[in-house]
Amino acid sequence: MPSRETDTPMTDAQREEIKRLCHEAEIPDKSGELYTQQTAQALIEDLREKASTVRRGQPSVHRHQ
């Protein structure tokens, strides 16, 4: 059992959202990675921005963390 809430593994819903957004953003699928719920949510927000950029026909911008 995780020791803190931040150690909780991502949910299946988050995994599916990451998979869908990676496809929309035209980047390699990252849904197979092991993320915490908190990290997965941050990734989802980043992927939503990238996917919306691709939908508008603009080149995607890669941010380095």
BADREN-551814 format. One record per atom (N, C-alpha, C, O): x, y, z; atom name. Coordinates in steps of 0.05 Angstrom, whole numbers, always signed. Layout:
<site xx="X" yy="Y" zz="Z" atom="CA"/>
...
This chain:
<site xx="+17" yy="-24" zz="+0" atom="N"/>
<site xx="+0" yy="+0" zz="+0" atom="CA"/>
<site xx="+18" yy="+25" zz="+0" atom="C"/>
<site xx="+37" yy="+26" zz="+15" atom="O"/>
<site xx="+11" yy="+45" zz="-17" atom="N"/>
<site xx="+28" yy="+69" zz="-18" atom="CA"/>
<site xx="+29" yy="+83" zz="+9" atom="C"/>
<site xx="+10" yy="+84" zz="+24" atom="O"/>
<site xx="+52" yy="+95" zz="+15" atom="N"/>
<site xx="+56" yy="+108" zz="+40" atom="CA"/>
<site xx="+44" yy="+136" zz="+40" atom="C"/>
<site xx="+37" yy="+147" zz="+62" atom="O"/>
<site xx="+41" yy="+149" zz="+17" atom="N"/>
<site xx="+30" yy="+175" zz="+15" atom="CA"/>
<site xx="+12" yy="+176" zz="-9" atom="C"/>
<site xx="+14" yy="+160" zz="-27" atom="O"/>
<site xx="-7" yy="+195" zz="-9" atom="N"/>
<site xx="-25" yy="+198" zz="-31" atom="CA"/>
<site xx="-10" yy="+203" zz="-57" atom="C"/>
<site xx="-19" yy="+194" zz="-78" atom="O"/>
<site xx="+12" yy="+217" zz="-56" atom="N"/>
<site xx="+27" yy="+223" zz="-80" atom="CA"/>
<site xx="+41" yy="+199" zz="-92" atom="C"/>
<site xx="+50" yy="+200" zz="-115" atom="O"/>
<site xx="+41" yy="+177" zz="-77" atom="N"/>
<site xx="+53" yy="+152" zz="-87" atom="CA"/>
<site xx="+33" yy="+134" zz="-101" atom="C"/>
<site xx="+40" yy="+112" zz="-110" atom="O"/>
<site xx="+7" yy="+142" zz="-101" atom="N"/>
<site xx="-14" yy="+125" zz="-112" atom="CA"/>
<site xx="-11" yy="+122" zz="-142" atom="C"/>
<site xx="-8" yy="+142" zz="-156" atom="O"/>
<site xx="-11" yy="+98" zz="-152" atom="N"/>
<site xx="-8" yy="+94" zz="-181" atom="CA"/>
<site xx="-31" yy="+107" zz="-197" atom="C"/>
<site xx="-53" yy="+110" zz="-186" atom="O"/>
<site xx="-25" yy="+114" zz="-221" atom="N"/>
<site xx="-46" yy="+126" zz="-238" atom="CA"/>
<site xx="-69" yy="+107" zz="-242" atom="C"/>
<site xx="-66" yy="+83" zz="-240" atom="O"/>
<site xx="-92" yy="+118" zz="-248" atom="N"/>
<site xx="-116" yy="+102" zz="-252" atom="CA"/>
<site xx="-117" yy="+92" zz="-281" atom="C"/>
<site xx="-102" yy="+101" zz="-298" atom="O"/>
<site xx="-134" yy="+72" zz="-285" atom="N"/>
<site xx="-138" yy="+62" zz="-313" atom="CA"/>
<site xx="-148" yy="+84" zz="-331" atom="C"/>
<site xx="-141" yy="+86" zz="-354" atom="O"/>
<site xx="-165" yy="+102" zz="-320" atom="N"/>
<site xx="-176" yy="+124" zz="-336" atom="CA"/>
<site xx="-154" yy="+143" zz="-344" atom="C"/>
<site xx="-154" yy="+153" zz="-367" atom="O"/>
<site xx="-135" yy="+148" zz="-326" atom="N"/>
<site xx="-112" yy="+166" zz="-333" atom="CA"/>
<site xx="-95" yy="+152" zz="-355" atom="C"/>
<site xx="-87" yy="+166" zz="-374" atom="O"/>
<site xx="-91" yy="+126" zz="-352" atom="N"/>
<site xx="-75" yy="+112" zz="-372" atom="CA"/>
<site xx="-88" yy="+114" zz="-399" atom="C"/>
<site xx="-74" yy="+118" zz="-419" atom="O"/>
<site xx="-114" yy="+110" zz="-401" atom="N"/>
<site xx="-128" yy="+112" zz="-426" atom="CA"/>
<site xx="-127" yy="+140" zz="-438" atom="C"/>
<site xx="-125" yy="+144" zz="-462" atom="O"/>
<site xx="-129" yy="+160" zz="-421" atom="N"/>
<site xx="-128" yy="+188" zz="-429" atom="CA"/>
<site xx="-100" yy="+194" zz="-440" atom="C"/>
<site xx="-98" yy="+208" zz="-461" atom="O"/>
<site xx="-80" yy="+185" zz="-428" atom="N"/>
<site xx="-52" yy="+189" zz="-437" atom="CA"/>
<site xx="-49" yy="+176" zz="-465" atom="C"/>
<site xx="-37" yy="+188" zz="-483" atom="O"/>
<site xx="-59" yy="+152" zz="-468" atom="N"/>
<site xx="-57" yy="+138" zz="-493" atom="CA"/>
<site xx="-71" yy="+153" zz="-515" atom="C"/>
<site xx="-60" yy="+157" zz="-537" atom="O"/>
<site xx="-95" yy="+163" zz="-510" atom="N"/>
<site xx="-111" yy="+177" zz="-529" atom="CA"/>
<site xx="-97" yy="+204" zz="-537" atom="C"/>
<site xx="-96" yy="+211" zz="-560" atom="O"/>
<site xx="-88" yy="+218" zz="-517" atom="N"/>
<site xx="-75" yy="+244" zz="-522" atom="CA"/>
<site xx="-48" yy="+241" zz="-536" atom="C"/>
<site xx="-42" yy="+258" zz="-553" atom="O"/>
<site xx="-33" yy="+220" zz="-531" atom="N"/>
<site xx="-8" yy="+216" zz="-545" atom="CA"/>
<site xx="-14" yy="+212" zz="-575" atom="C"/>
<site xx="+0" yy="+222" zz="-592" atom="O"/>
<site xx="-35" yy="+197" zz="-581" atom="N"/>
<site xx="-43" yy="+192" zz="-608" atom="CA"/>
<site xx="-51" yy="+219" zz="-621" atom="C"/>
<site xx="-43" yy="+225" zz="-644" atom="O"/>
<site xx="-68" yy="+234" zz="-608" atom="N"/>
<site xx="-76" yy="+260" zz="-619" atom="CA"/>
<site xx="-53" yy="+279" zz="-623" atom="C"/>
<site xx="-53" yy="+295" zz="-642" atom="O"/>
<site xx="-34" yy="+279" zz="-604" atom="N"/>
<site xx="-11" yy="+297" zz="-606" atom="CA"/>
<site xx="+10" yy="+286" zz="-625" atom="C"/>
<site xx="+31" yy="+300" zz="-630" atom="O"/>
<site xx="+6" yy="+262" zz="-636" atom="N"/>
<site xx="+24" yy="+250" zz="-655" atom="CA"/>
<site xx="+52" yy="+246" zz="-643" atom="C"/>
<site xx="+72" yy="+252" zz="-656" atom="O"/>
<site xx="+52" yy="+236" zz="-618" atom="N"/>
<site xx="+78" yy="+230" zz="-605" atom="CA"/>
<site xx="+76" yy="+201" zz="-595" atom="C"/>
<site xx="+54" yy="+189" zz="-594" atom="O"/>
<site xx="+99" yy="+188" zz="-589" atom="N"/>
<site xx="+99" yy="+160" zz="-580" atom="CA"/>
<site xx="+81" yy="+157" zz="-555" atom="C"/>
<site xx="+81" yy="+174" zz="-538" atom="O"/>
<site xx="+68" yy="+134" zz="-554" atom="N"/>
<site xx="+50" yy="+128" zz="-532" atom="CA"/>
<site xx="+66" yy="+125" zz="-506" atom="C"/>
<site xx="+85" yy="+110" zz="-505" atom="O"/>
<site xx="+58" yy="+140" zz="-486" atom="N"/>
<site xx="+71" yy="+139" zz="-460" atom="CA"/>
<site xx="+53" yy="+125" zz="-439" atom="C"/>
<site xx="+59" yy="+126" zz="-415" atom="O"/>
<site xx="+31" yy="+113" zz="-448" atom="N"/>
<site xx="+13" yy="+101" zz="-428" atom="CA"/>
<site xx="+24" yy="+76" zz="-415" atom="C"/>
<site xx="+13" yy="+68" zz="-394" atom="O"/>
<site xx="+45" yy="+65" zz="-425" atom="N"/>
<site xx="+57" yy="+41" zz="-413" atom="CA"/>
<site xx="+76" yy="+48" zz="-390" atom="C"/>
<site xx="+86" yy="+30" zz="-377" atom="O"/>
<site xx="+82" yy="+73" zz="-387" atom="N"/>
<site xx="+100" yy="+82" zz="-365" atom="CA"/>
<site xx="+87" yy="+80" zz="-338" atom="C"/>
<site xx="+62" yy="+79" zz="-337" atom="O"/>
<site xx="+102" yy="+78" zz="-317" atom="N"/>
<site xx="+91" yy="+78" zz="-290" atom="CA"/>
<site xx="+92" yy="+106" zz="-279" atom="C"/>
<site xx="+113" yy="+117" zz="-273" atom="O"/>
<site xx="+69" yy="+117" zz="-275" atom="N"/>
<site xx="+66" yy="+144" zz="-264" atom="CA"/>
<site xx="+49" yy="+144" zz="-239" atom="C"/>
<site xx="+32" yy="+126" zz="-236" atom="O"/>
<site xx="+53" yy="+163" zz="-222" atom="N"/>
<site xx="+35" yy="+167" zz="-199" atom="CA"/>
<site xx="+11" yy="+182" zz="-210" atom="C"/>
<site xx="+12" yy="+193" zz="-232" atom="O"/>
<site xx="-11" yy="+183" zz="-194" atom="N"/>
<site xx="-34" yy="+198" zz="-203" atom="CA"/>
<site xx="-27" yy="+227" zz="-208" atom="C"/>
<site xx="-37" yy="+240" zz="-227" atom="O"/>
<site xx="-11" yy="+239" zz="-190" atom="N"/>
<site xx="-4" yy="+267" zz="-193" atom="CA"/>
<site xx="+13" yy="+271" zz="-218" atom="C"/>
<site xx="+8" yy="+291" zz="-232" atom="O"/>
<site xx="+33" yy="+255" zz="-223" atom="N"/>
<site xx="+49" yy="+258" zz="-247" atom="CA"/>
<site xx="+33" yy="+253" zz="-272" atom="C"/>
<site xx="+37" yy="+267" zz="-292" atom="O"/>
<site xx="+16" yy="+233" zz="-271" atom="N"/>
<site xx="-1" yy="+227" zz="-294" atom="CA"/>
<site xx="-19" yy="+251" zz="-301" atom="C"/>
<site xx="-22" yy="+258" zz="-324" atom="O"/>
<site xx="-30" yy="+264" zz="-281" atom="N"/>
<site xx="-47" yy="+287" zz="-286" atom="CA"/>
<site xx="-32" yy="+310" zz="-298" atom="C"/>
<site xx="-42" yy="+324" zz="-316" atom="O"/>
<site xx="-7" yy="+315" zz="-289" atom="N"/>
<site xx="+9" yy="+336" zz="-301" atom="CA"/>
<site xx="+16" yy="+329" zz="-330" atom="C"/>
<site xx="+15" yy="+346" zz="-347" atom="O"/>
<site xx="+21" yy="+303" zz="-335" atom="N"/>
<site xx="+27" yy="+295" zz="-363" atom="CA"/>
<site xx="+2" yy="+299" zz="-381" atom="C"/>
<site xx="+4" yy="+308" zz="-403" atom="O"/>
<site xx="-21" yy="+292" zz="-370" atom="N"/>
<site xx="-46" yy="+295" zz="-385" atom="CA"/>
<site xx="-50" yy="+324" zz="-393" atom="C"/>
<site xx="-58" yy="+330" zz="-415" atom="O"/>
<site xx="-46" yy="+342" zz="-374" atom="N"/>
<site xx="-49" yy="+371" zz="-380" atom="CA"/>
<site xx="-30" yy="+380" zz="-402" atom="C"/>
<site xx="-37" yy="+395" zz="-419" atom="O"/>
<site xx="-5" yy="+370" zz="-400" atom="N"/>
<site xx="+15" yy="+377" zz="-420" atom="CA"/>
<site xx="+7" yy="+366" zz="-448" atom="C"/>
<site xx="+9" yy="+379" zz="-468" atom="O"/>
<site xx="-2" yy="+341" zz="-448" atom="N"/>
<site xx="-10" yy="+328" zz="-473" atom="CA"/>
<site xx="-35" yy="+342" zz="-485" atom="C"/>
<site xx="-37" yy="+343" zz="-510" atom="O"/>
<site xx="-52" yy="+351" zz="-469" atom="N"/>
<site xx="-76" yy="+366" zz="-479" atom="CA"/>
<site xx="-67" yy="+390" zz="-494" atom="C"/>
<site xx="-78" yy="+397" zz="-515" atom="O"/>
<site xx="-47" yy="+405" zz="-484" atom="N"/>
<site xx="-37" yy="+428" zz="-498" atom="CA"/>
<site xx="-24" yy="+420" zz="-525" atom="C"/>
<site xx="-29" yy="+433" zz="-545" atom="O"/>
<site xx="-8" yy="+399" zz="-524" atom="N"/>
<site xx="+5" yy="+390" zz="-549" atom="CA"/>
<site xx="-16" yy="+380" zz="-569" atom="C"/>
<site xx="-13" yy="+386" zz="-593" atom="O"/>
<site xx="-36" yy="+366" zz="-560" atom="N"/>
<site xx="-56" yy="+355" zz="-578" atom="CA"/>
<site xx="-72" yy="+378" zz="-591" atom="C"/>
<site xx="-79" yy="+377" zz="-615" atom="O"/>
<site xx="-78" yy="+399" zz="-575" atom="N"/>
<site xx="-93" yy="+422" zz="-586" atom="CA"/>
<site xx="-76" yy="+437" zz="-607" atom="C"/>
<site xx="-87" yy="+448" zz="-626" atom="O"/>
<site xx="-50" yy="+438" zz="-602" atom="N"/>
<site xx="-32" yy="+451" zz="-621" atom="CA"/>
<site xx="-32" yy="+436" zz="-648" atom="C"/>
<site xx="-33" yy="+448" zz="-669" atom="O"/>
<site xx="-31" yy="+409" zz="-646" atom="N"/>
<site xx="-31" yy="+393" zz="-670" atom="CA"/>
<site xx="-57" yy="+396" zz="-685" atom="C"/>
<site xx="-58" yy="+397" zz="-710" atom="O"/>
<site xx="-79" yy="+396" zz="-670" atom="N"/>
<site xx="-106" yy="+400" zz="-683" atom="CA"/>
<site xx="-108" yy="+426" zz="-698" atom="C"/>
<site xx="-122" yy="+428" zz="-718" atom="O"/>
<site xx="-95" yy="+447" zz="-688" atom="N"/>
<site xx="-96" yy="+473" zz="-701" atom="CA"/>
<site xx="-76" yy="+474" zz="-725" atom="C"/>
<site xx="-76" yy="+494" zz="-739" atom="O"/>
<site xx="-61" yy="+453" zz="-729" atom="N"/>
<site xx="-43" yy="+451" zz="-752" atom="CA"/>
<site xx="-16" yy="+466" zz="-748" atom="C"/>
<site xx="-2" yy="+471" zz="-767" atom="O"/>
<site xx="-10" yy="+472" zz="-723" atom="N"/>
<site xx="+15" yy="+485" zz="-716" atom="CA"/>
<site xx="+35" yy="+464" zz="-708" atom="C"/>
<site xx="+27" yy="+443" zz="-697" atom="O"/>
<site xx="+61" yy="+468" zz="-712" atom="N"/>
<site xx="+80" yy="+449" zz="-703" atom="CA"/>
<site xx="+80" yy="+447" zz="-673" atom="C"/>
<site xx="+76" yy="+467" zz="-659" atom="O"/>
<site xx="+83" yy="+422" zz="-662" atom="N"/>
<site xx="+83" yy="+419" zz="-633" atom="CA"/>
<site xx="+109" yy="+429" zz="-622" atom="C"/>
<site xx="+130" yy="+427" zz="-634" atom="O"/>
<site xx="+107" yy="+439" zz="-598" atom="N"/>
<site xx="+131" yy="+450" zz="-584" atom="CA"/>
<site xx="+137" yy="+430" zz="-562" atom="C"/>
<site xx="+120" yy="+423" zz="-546" atom="O"/>
<site xx="+163" yy="+422" zz="-561" atom="N"/>
<site xx="+171" yy="+403" zz="-541" atom="CA"/>
<site xx="+185" yy="+419" zz="-518" atom="C"/>
<site xx="+203" yy="+434" zz="-523" atom="O"/>
<site xx="+175" yy="+414" zz="-494" atom="N"/>
<site xx="+187" yy="+427" zz="-471" atom="CA"/>
<site xx="+204" yy="+406" zz="-456" atom="C"/>
<site xx="+196" yy="+383" zz="-453" atom="O"/>
<site xx="+227" yy="+415" zz="-448" atom="N"/>
<site xx="+245" yy="+397" zz="-433" atom="CA"/>
<site xx="+240" yy="+402" zz="-403" atom="C"/>
<site xx="+239" yy="+425" zz="-395" atom="O"/>
<site xx="+238" yy="+381" zz="-388" atom="N"/>
<site xx="+233" yy="+384" zz="-359" atom="CA"/>
<site xx="+259" yy="+380" zz="-344" atom="C"/>
<site xx="+259" yy="+382" zz="-320" atom="O"/>
